[in-house]
Amino acid sequence: MPDHVLHNIQKASPMTAGLAVQTTTGTGTAPLSPGEGLAVLAGYAGAALAAGWLTLRGRDA
């Protein structure tokens, strides 16, 4: 896999986002800023809630 593809996957992963939120002094080599990391984590949480809601609606009798 090309390096730029792996870098984009790393930027969208929740682990990298969580570590970016914990950064206190500059971003250094982190691919995300703390604000971007928080946005990625919020996106994952929203997707999980939406999937749960859809599953509940589909199985509820």
C-alpha distance matrix in Angstrom:
0.0 3.8 6.5 8.5 6.8 7.0 10.4 11.6 11.1 12.9 15.5 16.4 16.7 20.4 20.4 19.3 21.8 24.5 24.2 24.4 27.6 29.1 28.7 32.2 32.1 29.7 26.0 25.1 21.4 20.9 18.6 21.3 25.1 27.4 28.3 24.8 24.1 27.3 26.4 23.1 25.2 27.8 25.4 24.3 28.0 29.1 26.6 27.8 31.4 30.9 29.4 32.3 34.9 33.7 33.8 37.3 38.5 37.3 39.0 42.1 45.1
3.8 0.0 3.8 5.6 5.5 6.6 8.9 10.4 11.1 12.7 14.7 16.2 17.2 20.9 20.9 19.1 21.5 24.5 23.8 23.5 26.9 28.5 27.7 31.0 30.5 27.8 24.2 23.2 19.5 19.4 16.9 19.8 23.5 26.2 27.0 23.6 23.4 26.7 25.7 22.8 25.2 27.8 25.6 24.9 28.7 29.6 27.5 29.1 32.5 32.0 30.9 34.0 36.3 35.2 35.7 39.1 40.2 39.3 41.1 44.1 47.2
6.5 3.8 0.0 3.8 5.4 5.1 6.1 8.7 9.9 10.5 12.3 14.5 15.5 19.1 18.7 16.5 19.0 21.9 20.9 20.5 24.0 25.4 24.3 27.5 26.9 24.2 20.6 19.4 15.8 15.8 13.6 16.8 20.4 23.2 24.4 21.1 20.8 24.4 23.7 20.9 23.4 26.2 24.3 23.8 27.5 28.7 26.9 28.5 31.8 31.7 30.9 33.8 36.1 35.5 36.0 39.2 40.5 39.9 41.7 44.4 47.7
8.5 5.6 3.8 0.0 3.8 5.5 5.0 6.3 8.7 9.8 10.6 12.7 14.5 18.1 18.4 15.9 17.7 21.0 20.4 19.3 22.7 24.6 23.4 26.6 26.0 23.1 19.5 18.9 15.5 15.1 12.1 14.9 18.4 21.4 22.1 18.7 18.9 22.4 21.3 18.8 21.7 24.1 22.1 22.1 25.8 26.6 25.0 27.0 30.2 29.8 29.4 32.4 34.4 33.8 34.7 37.8 38.9 38.4 40.5 43.1 46.4
6.8 5.5 5.4 3.8 0.0 3.8 5.4 5.2 6.3 8.6 10.0 11.0 12.6 16.4 17.1 15.3 17.0 20.3 20.2 19.6 22.6 24.7 24.1 27.6 27.5 24.8 21.1 20.9 17.4 16.4 13.3 15.6 19.3 21.8 22.2 18.6 18.5 21.7 20.4 17.5 20.2 22.6 20.2 19.8 23.6 24.4 22.4 24.2 27.5 27.0 26.3 29.3 31.5 30.6 31.3 34.6 35.6 35.0 37.0 39.8 43.0
7.0 6.6 5.1 5.5 3.8 0.0 3.8 5.5 5.1 6.1 8.6 10.1 10.7 14.4 14.3 12.7 15.1 17.9 17.5 17.5 20.7 22.3 21.9 25.4 25.5 23.1 19.4 19.0 15.4 14.3 11.8 14.4 18.2 20.4 21.4 18.0 17.3 20.6 19.9 16.7 18.9 21.8 19.8 18.9 22.6 23.9 22.1 23.4 26.9 26.9 26.0 28.7 31.2 30.6 31.0 34.2 35.6 35.1 36.8 39.5 42.8
10.4 8.9 6.1 5.0 5.4 3.8 0.0 3.8 5.4 5.0 6.2 8.9 10.1 13.5 13.4 10.9 13.0 16.1 15.4 14.7 18.1 19.9 19.0 22.4 22.2 19.6 15.9 15.6 12.2 11.0 8.3 11.0 14.8 17.3 18.4 15.1 14.7 18.2 17.7 15.0 17.4 20.3 18.7 18.4 21.9 23.3 21.9 23.5 26.7 26.9 26.5 29.2 31.5 31.3 32.0 34.9 36.3 36.2 38.0 40.4 43.9
11.6 10.4 8.7 6.3 5.2 5.5 3.8 0.0 3.8 5.4 5.1 6.5 8.9 12.4 13.4 11.2 12.3 15.8 15.9 14.9 17.7 20.1 19.7 23.1 23.3 20.6 16.9 17.5 14.4 12.5 9.1 10.7 14.3 16.7 17.0 13.4 13.4 16.6 15.4 12.6 15.5 17.9 15.9 15.9 19.6 20.4 19.0 21.0 24.1 23.9 23.7 26.6 28.6 28.3 29.3 32.2 33.3 33.3 35.3 37.7 41.1
11.1 11.1 9.9 8.7 6.3 5.1 5.4 3.8 0.0 3.8 5.4 5.3 6.4 10.2 11.2 9.9 11.4 14.5 15.1 14.9 17.5 19.7 19.9 23.5 24.2 22.0 18.3 18.9 15.8 13.5 10.8 12.1 15.7 17.4 17.9 14.4 13.5 16.4 15.4 12.0 14.2 16.9 14.8 13.9 17.6 18.9 17.1 18.6 21.9 22.0 21.3 24.0 26.4 26.0 26.6 29.6 31.0 30.8 32.5 35.1 38.5
12.9 12.7 10.5 9.8 8.6 6.1 5.0 5.4 3.8 0.0 3.8 5.4 5.3 8.6 8.6 6.7 9.0 11.8 11.7 11.8 14.8 16.5 16.6 20.2 20.9 18.9 15.2 15.7 12.6 10.2 8.1 9.7 13.4 14.9 16.2 13.0 11.5 14.8 14.7 11.5 13.2 16.4 15.1 14.2 17.6 19.4 18.1 19.3 22.5 23.2 22.7 25.0 27.5 27.6 28.2 30.9 32.6 32.6 34.1 36.5 40.0
15.5 14.7 12.3 10.6 10.0 8.6 6.2 5.1 5.4 3.8 0.0 3.8 5.7 8.4 9.2 6.5 7.3 10.8 11.0 10.0 12.7 15.1 14.9 18.5 19.1 16.9 13.2 14.4 11.9 9.0 6.1 6.7 10.3 12.1 12.8 9.5 8.7 12.1 11.6 8.9 11.3 14.2 13.0 13.0 16.3 17.8 17.1 18.7 21.6 22.1 22.3 24.7 26.8 27.1 28.1 30.6 32.1 32.5 34.2 36.3 39.9
16.4 16.2 14.5 12.7 11.0 10.1 8.9 6.5 5.3 5.4 3.8 0.0 3.8 6.6 8.8 7.5 7.3 10.7 12.1 11.5 13.3 16.1 16.7 20.3 21.5 19.6 16.1 17.8 15.4 12.2 9.6 9.2 12.2 13.2 13.3 9.8 8.7 11.3 10.2 6.7 9.2 11.7 9.9 9.6 13.2 14.4 13.4 15.1 18.1 18.4 18.5 21.0 23.1 23.3 24.3 26.9 28.3 28.6 30.4 32.5 36.1
16.7 17.2 15.5 14.5 12.6 10.7 10.1 8.9 6.4 5.3 5.7 3.8 0.0 3.8 5.6 5.6 6.4 8.8 10.4 10.9 12.8 14.9 16.1 19.8 21.3 20.0 16.6 18.0 15.6 12.4 10.8 10.6 13.5 13.8 14.6 11.7 9.4 11.7 11.6 7.9 8.7 12.0 10.8 9.2 12.5 14.6 13.5 14.2 17.5 18.4 18.0 20.1 22.6 23.1 23.5 26.1 27.9 28.2 29.6 31.7 35.4
20.4 20.9 19.1 18.1 16.4 14.4 13.5 12.4 10.2 8.6 8.4 6.6 3.8 0.0 3.8 5.5 4.9 6.0 8.6 9.7 10.5 12.6 14.5 18.1 20.3 19.5 16.5 18.4 16.7 13.1 12.3 11.2 13.3 12.5 13.3 11.2 8.1 9.5 10.2 6.9 6.0 9.6 9.5 7.4 9.9 12.7 12.3 12.4 15.4 17.0 16.9 18.4 21.0 22.0 22.4 24.5 26.6 27.3 28.4 30.2 33.9
20.4 20.9 18.7 18.4 17.1 14.3 13.4 13.4 11.2 8.6 9.2 8.8 5.6 3.8 0.0 3.8 5.4 5.2 6.3 8.6 10.1 11.0 12.8 16.5 18.5 18.1 15.2 16.5 14.8 11.5 11.7 11.3 13.4 12.6 14.5 12.7 9.3 11.2 12.8 9.9 8.9 12.7 13.1 11.1 13.1 16.2 15.9 15.6 18.6 20.5 20.2 21.3 24.2 25.3 25.4 27.4 29.7 30.4 31.2 33.0 36.8
19.3 19.1 16.5 15.9 15.3 12.7 10.9 11.2 9.9 6.7 6.5 7.5 5.6 5.5 3.8 0.0 3.8 5.5 5.2 6.1 8.8 10.1 10.8 14.6 16.1 15.1 11.9 13.1 11.3 7.9 7.9 7.7 10.2 10.3 12.4 10.4 7.4 10.4 11.9 9.3 9.6 13.3 13.6 12.5 14.9 17.5 17.5 17.9 20.7 22.3 22.4 23.9 26.4 27.4 27.9 30.0 32.1 32.7 33.9 35.7 39.4
21.8 21.5 19.0 17.7 17.0 15.1 13.0 12.3 11.4 9.0 7.3 7.3 6.4 4.9 5.4 3.8 0.0 3.8 5.5 5.1 6.4 8.9 10.2 13.7 15.7 14.7 11.9 14.1 13.0 9.2 8.8 6.9 8.5 7.8 9.2 7.4 4.0 6.6 8.3 6.2 6.3 9.8 10.7 10.2 12.2 14.7 15.2 16.0 18.3 20.0 20.6 22.1 24.2 25.5 26.3 28.2 30.1 31.1 32.4 33.9 37.7
24.5 24.5 21.9 21.0 20.3 17.9 16.1 15.8 14.5 11.8 10.8 10.7 8.8 6.0 5.2 5.5 3.8 0.0 3.8 5.4 5.2 6.6 9.1 12.5 15.1 15.0 12.8 15.1 14.5 10.9 11.7 9.8 10.5 8.5 10.5 10.0 6.2 7.3 10.1 8.6 7.0 10.5 12.2 11.2 12.2 15.3 16.3 16.2 18.3 20.6 21.2 22.0 24.3 26.1 26.6 28.0 30.3 31.5 32.4 33.8 37.5
24.2 23.8 20.9 20.4 20.2 17.5 15.4 15.9 15.1 11.7 11.0 12.1 10.4 8.6 6.3 5.2 5.5 3.8 0.0 3.8 5.4 5.2 6.6 10.3 12.4 12.4 10.2 11.9 11.5 8.3 10.1 9.1 9.7 8.4 11.5 11.1 7.8 9.8 12.7 11.4 10.5 14.0 15.6 14.7 16.0 19.0 19.8 19.8 22.1 24.3 24.8 25.7 28.1 29.7 30.1 31.7 34.0 35.1 36.0 37.4 41.2
24.4 23.5 20.5 19.3 19.6 17.5 14.7 14.9 14.9 11.8 10.0 11.5 10.9 9.7 8.6 6.1 5.1 5.4 3.8 0.0 3.8 5.4 5.3 8.9 10.6 9.9 7.5 10.0 10.0 6.6 8.0 6.0 6.0 4.9 8.2 8.0 5.4 8.0 10.7 10.1 10.3 13.2 14.8 14.9 16.3 18.8 19.9 20.6 22.6 24.5 25.4 26.6 28.6 30.2 31.1 32.6 34.6 35.8 37.1 38.4 42.2
27.6 26.9 24.0 22.7 22.6 20.7 18.1 17.7 17.5 14.8 12.7 13.3 12.8 10.5 10.1 8.8 6.4 5.2 5.4 3.8 0.0 3.8 5.5 8.3 11.1 11.2 9.8 12.9 13.6 10.2 11.5 8.7 7.4 4.3 7.0 8.2 5.5 6.1 9.6 10.0 9.2 11.5 14.0 14.3 14.9 17.3 19.1 19.5 21.0 23.2 24.5 25.3 27.1 29.1 30.0 31.2 33.2 34.8 35.9 36.9 40.7
29.1 28.5 25.4 24.6 24.7 22.3 19.9 20.1 19.7 16.5 15.1 16.1 14.9 12.6 11.0 10.1 8.9 6.6 5.2 5.4 3.8 0.0 3.8 6.3 9.5 10.7 10.1 12.5 13.6 10.9 13.2 11.2 9.9 7.2 10.4 11.8 9.1 9.7 13.4 13.5 12.2 14.8 17.3 17.1 17.5 20.3 22.0 22.0 23.5 26.0 27.1 27.6 29.6 31.7 32.4 33.4 35.6 37.2 38.1 39.0 42.8
28.7 27.7 24.3 23.4 24.1 21.9 19.0 19.7 19.9 16.6 14.9 16.7 16.1 14.5 12.8 10.8 10.2 9.1 6.6 5.3 5.5 3.8 0.0 3.8 6.0 7.0 6.6 9.1 10.8 8.7 11.5 9.9 8.3 6.6 10.4 11.8 9.9 11.4 14.6 14.9 14.5 17.0 19.3 19.5 20.3 22.9 24.4 24.8 26.4 28.7 29.8 30.6 32.5 34.5 35.3 36.5 38.6 40.1 41.1 42.2 46.0
32.2 31.0 27.5 26.6 27.6 25.4 22.4 23.1 23.5 20.2 18.5 20.3 19.8 18.1 16.5 14.6 13.7 12.5 10.3 8.9 8.3 6.3 3.8 0.0 3.8 6.4 8.1 10.3 13.0 11.7 14.6 12.9 10.4 8.7 12.0 14.2 12.9 13.7 17.0 17.9 17.5 19.5 22.1 22.5 23.0 25.4 27.3 27.7 29.0 31.4 32.7 33.4 35.1 37.2 38.2 39.2 41.2 42.9 43.9 44.8 48.6
32.1 30.5 26.9 26.0 27.5 25.5 22.2 23.3 24.2 20.9 19.1 21.5 21.3 20.3 18.5 16.1 15.7 15.1 12.4 10.6 11.1 9.5 6.0 3.8 0.0 3.8 6.7 8.1 11.5 11.2 14.3 13.2 10.9 10.4 13.6 15.5 14.8 16.2 19.1 19.9 20.1 22.2 24.4 25.1 25.9 28.2 29.9 30.6 32.0 34.2 35.5 36.4 38.1 40.1 41.1 42.3 44.2 45.8 47.0 48.0 51.8
29.7 27.8 24.2 23.1 24.8 23.1 19.6 20.6 22.0 18.9 16.9 19.6 20.0 19.5 18.1 15.1 14.7 15.0 12.4 9.9 11.2 10.7 7.0 6.4 3.8 0.0 3.8 5.6 9.1 9.0 11.6 10.7 8.5 9.3 12.3 13.6 13.6 15.5 17.8 18.6 19.4 21.6 23.3 24.2 25.5 27.5 29.0 30.1 31.7 33.4 34.7 36.0 37.7 39.4 40.6 42.0 43.7 45.2 46.6 47.7 51.5
26.0 24.2 20.6 19.5 21.1 19.4 15.9 16.9 18.3 15.2 13.2 16.1 16.6 16.5 15.2 11.9 11.9 12.8 10.2 7.5 9.8 10.1 6.6 8.1 6.7 3.8 0.0 3.8 6.1 5.4 7.8 7.4 6.2 7.9 11.0 11.3 11.1 13.8 15.8 15.9 17.1 19.6 20.9 21.6 23.3 25.3 26.4 27.6 29.5 31.1 32.1 33.7 35.5 36.9 38.0 39.7 41.4 42.7 44.1 45.5 49.3
25.1 23.2 19.4 18.9 20.9 19.0 15.6 17.5 18.9 15.7 14.4 17.8 18.0 18.4 16.5 13.1 14.1 15.1 11.9 10.0 12.9 12.5 9.1 10.3 8.1 5.6 3.8 0.0 3.8 5.6 8.6 9.8 9.6 11.6 14.7 14.6 14.2 17.2 19.1 18.7 19.9 22.7 23.8 24.2 26.1 28.3 29.0 30.1 32.3 33.9 34.6 36.2 38.2 39.5 40.4 42.3 44.1 45.1 46.5 48.1 51.8
21.4 19.5 15.8 15.5 17.4 15.4 12.2 14.4 15.8 12.6 11.9 15.4 15.6 16.7 14.8 11.3 13.0 14.5 11.5 10.0 13.6 13.6 10.8 13.0 11.5 9.1 6.1 3.8 0.0 3.8 6.3 8.8 10.1 12.5 15.5 14.4 13.8 17.2 18.7 17.7 19.2 22.2 22.7 22.8 25.2 27.4 27.6 28.7 31.3 32.6 33.0 34.8 37.0 38.0 38.8 40.9 42.7 43.5 44.9 46.7 50.4
20.9 19.4 15.8 15.1 16.4 14.3 11.0 12.5 13.5 10.2 9.0 12.2 12.4 13.1 11.5 7.9 9.2 10.9 8.3 6.6 10.2 10.9 8.7 11.7 11.2 9.0 5.4 5.6 3.8 0.0 3.8 5.5 7.3 9.4 12.3 11.0 10.0 13.5 15.1 14.0 15.3 18.4 19.0 19.1 21.4 23.6 23.9 25.0 27.5 28.9 29.4 31.1 33.3 34.3 35.2 37.2 39.0 39.9 41.3 43.0 46.7
18.6 16.9 13.6 12.1 13.3 11.8 8.3 9.1 10.8 8.1 6.1 9.6 10.8 12.3 11.7 7.9 8.8 11.7 10.1 8.0 11.5 13.2 11.5 14.6 14.3 11.6 7.8 8.6 6.3 3.8 0.0 3.8 7.1 9.9 11.8 9.5 9.3 13.0 13.6 12.2 14.4 17.2 17.1 17.5 20.3 22.0 22.0 23.6 26.1 27.1 27.6 29.7 31.7 32.4 33.5 35.7 37.3 38.0 39.6 41.5 45.2
21.3 19.8 16.8 14.9 15.6 14.4 11.0 10.7 12.1 9.7 6.7 9.2 10.6 11.2 11.3 7.7 6.9 9.8 9.1 6.0 8.7 11.2 9.9 12.9 13.2 10.7 7.4 9.8 8.8 5.5 3.8 0.0 3.8 6.5 8.0 5.8 5.9 9.5 10.2 9.5 11.7 14.2 14.5 15.4 17.8 19.3 19.9 21.6 23.7 24.8 25.7 27.7 29.4 30.4 31.7 33.7 35.2 36.2 37.9 39.5 43.2
25.1 23.5 20.4 18.4 19.3 18.2 14.8 14.3 15.7 13.4 10.3 12.2 13.5 13.3 13.4 10.2 8.5 10.5 9.7 6.0 7.4 9.9 8.3 10.4 10.9 8.5 6.2 9.6 10.1 7.3 7.1 3.8 0.0 3.8 5.5 5.2 6.2 8.7 9.9 10.6 12.4 14.3 15.4 16.8 18.5 19.9 21.2 22.8 24.5 25.7 27.2 28.9 30.3 31.6 33.2 34.8 36.2 37.6 39.3 40.5 44.3
27.4 26.2 23.2 21.4 21.8 20.4 17.3 16.7 17.4 14.9 12.1 13.2 13.8 12.5 12.6 10.3 7.8 8.5 8.4 4.9 4.3 7.2 6.6 8.7 10.4 9.3 7.9 11.6 12.5 9.4 9.9 6.5 3.8 0.0 3.8 5.5 5.0 6.2 8.7 9.9 10.6 12.3 14.2 15.5 16.5 18.3 20.0 21.2 22.6 24.3 25.9 27.1 28.5 30.3 31.7 33.0 34.6 36.2 37.7 38.7 42.5
28.3 27.0 24.4 22.1 22.2 21.4 18.4 17.0 17.9 16.2 12.8 13.3 14.6 13.3 14.5 12.4 9.2 10.5 11.5 8.2 7.0 10.4 10.4 12.0 13.6 12.3 11.0 14.7 15.5 12.3 11.8 8.0 5.5 3.8 0.0 3.8 5.4 5.1 6.3 8.8 10.0 10.6 12.4 14.5 15.4 16.4 18.4 20.1 21.0 22.4 24.4 25.8 26.8 28.5 30.3 31.5 32.7 34.5 36.3 37.1 40.8
24.8 23.6 21.1 18.7 18.6 18.0 15.1 13.4 14.4 13.0 9.5 9.8 11.7 11.2 12.7 10.4 7.4 10.0 11.1 8.0 8.2 11.8 11.8 14.2 15.5 13.6 11.3 14.6 14.4 11.0 9.5 5.8 5.2 5.5 3.8 0.0 3.8 5.4 5.0 6.2 8.7 9.8 10.5 12.5 14.3 15.2 16.5 18.5 20.0 20.9 22.6 24.4 25.6 26.8 28.6 30.2 31.4 32.8 34.8 35.9 39.6
24.1 23.4 20.8 18.9 18.5 17.3 14.7 13.4 13.5 11.5 8.7 8.7 9.4 8.1 9.3 7.4 4.0 6.2 7.8 5.4 5.5 9.1 9.9 12.9 14.8 13.6 11.1 14.2 13.8 10.0 9.3 5.9 6.2 5.0 5.4 3.8 0.0 3.8 5.4 5.1 6.3 8.6 9.8 10.8 12.4 14.2 15.4 16.8 18.5 20.0 21.3 22.8 24.4 25.8 27.2 28.8 30.3 31.7 33.3 34.5 38.3
27.3 26.7 24.4 22.4 21.7 20.6 18.2 16.6 16.4 14.8 12.1 11.3 11.7 9.5 11.2 10.4 6.6 7.3 9.8 8.0 6.1 9.7 11.4 13.7 16.2 15.5 13.8 17.2 17.2 13.5 13.0 9.5 8.7 6.2 5.1 5.4 3.8 0.0 3.8 5.5 5.1 6.1 8.6 10.0 10.5 12.1 14.2 15.4 16.4 18.2 19.9 21.1 22.3 24.2 25.7 26.9 28.4 30.1 31.7 32.5 36.3
26.4 25.7 23.7 21.3 20.4 19.9 17.7 15.4 15.4 14.7 11.6 10.2 11.6 10.2 12.8 11.9 8.3 10.1 12.7 10.7 9.6 13.4 14.6 17.0 19.1 17.8 15.8 19.1 18.7 15.1 13.6 10.2 9.9 8.7 6.3 5.0 5.4 3.8 0.0 3.8 5.5 5.0 6.1 8.7 9.8 10.4 12.2 14.2 15.2 16.2 18.2 19.9 20.8 22.3 24.2 25.6 26.6 28.3 30.2 31.2 34.8
23.1 22.8 20.9 18.8 17.5 16.7 15.0 12.6 12.0 11.5 8.9 6.7 7.9 6.9 9.9 9.3 6.2 8.6 11.4 10.1 10.0 13.5 14.9 17.9 19.9 18.6 15.9 18.7 17.7 14.0 12.2 9.5 10.6 9.9 8.8 6.2 5.1 5.5 3.8 0.0 3.8 5.4 5.0 6.4 8.7 9.9 10.6 12.5 14.3 15.3 16.6 18.5 20.0 21.1 22.6 24.4 25.7 27.0 28.8 30.1 33.8
25.2 25.2 23.4 21.7 20.2 18.9 17.4 15.5 14.2 13.2 11.3 9.2 8.7 6.0 8.9 9.6 6.3 7.0 10.5 10.3 9.2 12.2 14.5 17.5 20.1 19.4 17.1 19.9 19.2 15.3 14.4 11.7 12.4 10.6 10.0 8.7 6.3 5.1 5.5 3.8 0.0 3.8 5.3 5.2 6.2 8.6 9.9 10.7 12.4 14.2 15.4 16.6 18.4 20.0 21.2 22.6 24.4 25.8 27.2 28.4 32.2
27.8 27.8 26.2 24.1 22.6 21.8 20.3 17.9 16.9 16.4 14.2 11.7 12.0 9.6 12.7 13.3 9.8 10.5 14.0 13.2 11.5 14.8 17.0 19.5 22.2 21.6 19.6 22.7 22.2 18.4 17.2 14.2 14.3 12.3 10.6 9.8 8.6 6.1 5.0 5.4 3.8 0.0 3.8 5.5 5.0 6.0 8.5 9.8 10.5 12.1 14.1 15.3 16.3 18.2 19.8 20.9 22.3 24.1 25.8 26.6 30.3
25.4 25.6 24.3 22.1 20.2 19.8 18.7 15.9 14.8 15.1 13.0 9.9 10.8 9.5 13.1 13.6 10.7 12.2 15.6 14.8 14.0 17.3 19.3 22.1 24.4 23.3 20.9 23.8 22.7 19.0 17.1 14.5 15.4 14.2 12.4 10.5 9.8 8.6 6.1 5.0 5.3 3.8 0.0 3.8 5.4 5.1 6.1 8.6 9.9 10.4 12.2 14.2 15.2 16.3 18.2 19.9 20.9 22.3 24.3 25.5 29.1
24.3 24.9 23.8 22.1 19.8 18.9 18.4 15.9 13.9 14.2 13.0 9.6 9.2 7.4 11.1 12.5 10.2 11.2 14.7 14.9 14.3 17.1 19.5 22.5 25.1 24.2 21.6 24.2 22.8 19.1 17.5 15.4 16.8 15.5 14.5 12.5 10.8 10.0 8.7 6.4 5.2 5.5 3.8 0.0 3.8 5.5 5.1 6.2 8.7 9.9 10.5 12.3 14.2 15.3 16.4 18.3 20.0 21.0 22.6 24.1 27.8
28.0 28.7 27.5 25.8 23.6 22.6 21.9 19.6 17.6 17.6 16.3 13.2 12.5 9.9 13.1 14.9 12.2 12.2 16.0 16.3 14.9 17.5 20.3 23.0 25.9 25.5 23.3 26.1 25.2 21.4 20.3 17.8 18.5 16.5 15.4 14.3 12.4 10.5 9.8 8.7 6.2 5.0 5.4 3.8 0.0 3.8 5.5 5.1 6.2 8.6 9.9 10.6 12.3 14.3 15.4 16.5 18.3 20.0 21.2 22.2 26.0
29.1 29.6 28.7 26.6 24.4 23.9 23.3 20.4 18.9 19.4 17.8 14.4 14.6 12.7 16.2 17.5 14.7 15.3 19.0 18.8 17.3 20.3 22.9 25.4 28.2 27.5 25.3 28.3 27.4 23.6 22.0 19.3 19.9 18.3 16.4 15.2 14.2 12.1 10.4 9.9 8.6 6.0 5.1 5.5 3.8 0.0 3.8 5.4 5.1 6.1 8.6 9.9 10.5 12.2 14.1 15.2 16.4 18.2 20.0 20.8 24.5
26.6 27.5 26.9 25.0 22.4 22.1 21.9 19.0 17.1 18.1 17.1 13.4 13.5 12.3 15.9 17.5 15.2 16.3 19.8 19.9 19.1 22.0 24.4 27.3 29.9 29.0 26.4 29.0 27.6 23.9 22.0 19.9 21.2 20.0 18.4 16.5 15.4 14.2 12.2 10.6 9.9 8.5 6.1 5.1 5.5 3.8 0.0 3.8 5.5 5.1 6.1 8.6 9.8 10.5 12.2 14.1 15.3 16.4 18.3 19.8 23.4
27.8 29.1 28.5 27.0 24.2 23.4 23.5 21.0 18.6 19.3 18.7 15.1 14.2 12.4 15.6 17.9 16.0 16.2 19.8 20.6 19.5 22.0 24.8 27.7 30.6 30.1 27.6 30.1 28.7 25.0 23.6 21.6 22.8 21.2 20.1 18.5 16.8 15.4 14.2 12.5 10.7 9.8 8.6 6.2 5.1 5.4 3.8 0.0 3.8 5.5 5.1 6.2 8.6 9.9 10.5 12.2 14.2 15.3 16.6 18.0 21.8
31.4 32.5 31.8 30.2 27.5 26.9 26.7 24.1 21.9 22.5 21.6 18.1 17.5 15.4 18.6 20.7 18.3 18.3 22.1 22.6 21.0 23.5 26.4 29.0 32.0 31.7 29.5 32.3 31.3 27.5 26.1 23.7 24.5 22.6 21.0 20.0 18.5 16.4 15.2 14.3 12.4 10.5 9.9 8.7 6.2 5.1 5.5 3.8 0.0 3.8 5.5 5.1 6.1 8.6 9.8 10.5 12.2 14.2 15.4 16.1 19.9
30.9 32.0 31.7 29.8 27.0 26.9 26.9 23.9 22.0 23.2 22.1 18.4 18.4 17.0 20.5 22.3 20.0 20.6 24.3 24.5 23.2 26.0 28.7 31.4 34.2 33.4 31.1 33.9 32.6 28.9 27.1 24.8 25.7 24.3 22.4 20.9 20.0 18.2 16.2 15.3 14.2 12.1 10.4 9.9 8.6 6.1 5.1 5.5 3.8 0.0 3.8 5.4 5.1 6.1 8.5 9.8 10.5 12.2 14.3 15.2 18.8
29.4 30.9 30.9 29.4 26.3 26.0 26.5 23.7 21.3 22.7 22.3 18.5 18.0 16.9 20.2 22.4 20.6 21.2 24.8 25.4 24.5 27.1 29.8 32.7 35.5 34.7 32.1 34.6 33.0 29.4 27.6 25.7 27.2 25.9 24.4 22.6 21.3 19.9 18.2 16.6 15.4 14.1 12.2 10.5 9.9 8.6 6.1 5.1 5.5 3.8 0.0 3.8 5.5 5.2 6.1 8.6 9.9 10.5 12.3 14.1 17.7
32.3 34.0 33.8 32.4 29.3 28.7 29.2 26.6 24.0 25.0 24.7 21.0 20.1 18.4 21.3 23.9 22.1 22.0 25.7 26.6 25.3 27.6 30.6 33.4 36.4 36.0 33.7 36.2 34.8 31.1 29.7 27.7 28.9 27.1 25.8 24.4 22.8 21.1 19.9 18.5 16.6 15.3 14.2 12.3 10.6 9.9 8.6 6.2 5.1 5.4 3.8 0.0 3.8 5.5 5.1 6.1 8.6 9.9 10.6 11.9 15.6
34.9 36.3 36.1 34.4 31.5 31.2 31.5 28.6 26.4 27.5 26.8 23.1 22.6 21.0 24.2 26.4 24.2 24.3 28.1 28.6 27.1 29.6 32.5 35.1 38.1 37.7 35.5 38.2 37.0 33.3 31.7 29.4 30.3 28.5 26.8 25.6 24.4 22.3 20.8 20.0 18.4 16.3 15.2 14.2 12.3 10.5 9.8 8.6 6.1 5.1 5.5 3.8 0.0 3.8 5.4 5.1 6.1 8.5 10.0 10.4 14.0
33.7 35.2 35.5 33.8 30.6 30.6 31.3 28.3 26.0 27.6 27.1 23.3 23.1 22.0 25.3 27.4 25.5 26.1 29.7 30.2 29.1 31.7 34.5 37.2 40.1 39.4 36.9 39.5 38.0 34.3 32.4 30.4 31.6 30.3 28.5 26.8 25.8 24.2 22.3 21.1 20.0 18.2 16.3 15.3 14.3 12.2 10.5 9.9 8.6 6.1 5.2 5.5 3.8 0.0 3.8 5.4 5.1 6.1 8.6 10.0 13.3
33.8 35.7 36.0 34.7 31.3 31.0 32.0 29.3 26.6 28.2 28.1 24.3 23.5 22.4 25.4 27.9 26.3 26.6 30.1 31.1 30.0 32.4 35.3 38.2 41.1 40.6 38.0 40.4 38.8 35.2 33.5 31.7 33.2 31.7 30.3 28.6 27.2 25.7 24.2 22.6 21.2 19.8 18.2 16.4 15.4 14.1 12.2 10.5 9.8 8.5 6.1 5.1 5.4 3.8 0.0 3.8 5.5 5.1 6.2 8.4 11.9
37.3 39.1 39.2 37.8 34.6 34.2 34.9 32.2 29.6 30.9 30.6 26.9 26.1 24.5 27.4 30.0 28.2 28.0 31.7 32.6 31.2 33.4 36.5 39.2 42.3 42.0 39.7 42.3 40.9 37.2 35.7 33.7 34.8 33.0 31.5 30.2 28.8 26.9 25.6 24.4 22.6 20.9 19.9 18.3 16.5 15.2 14.1 12.2 10.5 9.8 8.6 6.1 5.1 5.4 3.8 0.0 3.8 5.4 5.3 5.8 9.6
38.5 40.2 40.5 38.9 35.6 35.6 36.3 33.3 31.0 32.6 32.1 28.3 27.9 26.6 29.7 32.1 30.1 30.3 34.0 34.6 33.2 35.6 38.6 41.2 44.2 43.7 41.4 44.1 42.7 39.0 37.3 35.2 36.2 34.6 32.7 31.4 30.3 28.4 26.6 25.7 24.4 22.3 20.9 20.0 18.3 16.4 15.3 14.2 12.2 10.5 9.9 8.6 6.1 5.1 5.5 3.8 0.0 3.8 5.6 5.4 8.5
37.3 39.3 39.9 38.4 35.0 35.1 36.2 33.3 30.8 32.6 32.5 28.6 28.2 27.3 30.4 32.7 31.1 31.5 35.1 35.8 34.8 37.2 40.1 42.9 45.8 45.2 42.7 45.1 43.5 39.9 38.0 36.2 37.6 36.2 34.5 32.8 31.7 30.1 28.3 27.0 25.8 24.1 22.3 21.0 20.0 18.2 16.4 15.3 14.2 12.2 10.5 9.9 8.5 6.1 5.1 5.4 3.8 0.0 3.8 5.8 8.2
39.0 41.1 41.7 40.5 37.0 36.8 38.0 35.3 32.5 34.1 34.2 30.4 29.6 28.4 31.2 33.9 32.4 32.4 36.0 37.1 35.9 38.1 41.1 43.9 47.0 46.6 44.1 46.5 44.9 41.3 39.6 37.9 39.3 37.7 36.3 34.8 33.3 31.7 30.2 28.8 27.2 25.8 24.3 22.6 21.2 20.0 18.3 16.6 15.4 14.3 12.3 10.6 10.0 8.6 6.2 5.3 5.6 3.8 0.0 3.8 6.3
42.1 44.1 44.4 43.1 39.8 39.5 40.4 37.7 35.1 36.5 36.3 32.5 31.7 30.2 33.0 35.7 33.9 33.8 37.4 38.4 36.9 39.0 42.2 44.8 48.0 47.7 45.5 48.1 46.7 43.0 41.5 39.5 40.5 38.7 37.1 35.9 34.5 32.5 31.2 30.1 28.4 26.6 25.5 24.1 22.2 20.8 19.8 18.0 16.1 15.2 14.1 11.9 10.4 10.0 8.4 5.8 5.4 5.8 3.8 0.0 3.8
45.1 47.2 47.7 46.4 43.0 42.8 43.9 41.1 38.5 40.0 39.9 36.1 35.4 33.9 36.8 39.4 37.7 37.5 41.2 42.2 40.7 42.8 46.0 48.6 51.8 51.5 49.3 51.8 50.4 46.7 45.2 43.2 44.3 42.5 40.8 39.6 38.3 36.3 34.8 33.8 32.2 30.3 29.1 27.8 26.0 24.5 23.4 21.8 19.9 18.8 17.7 15.6 14.0 13.3 11.9 9.6 8.5 8.2 6.3 3.8 0.0
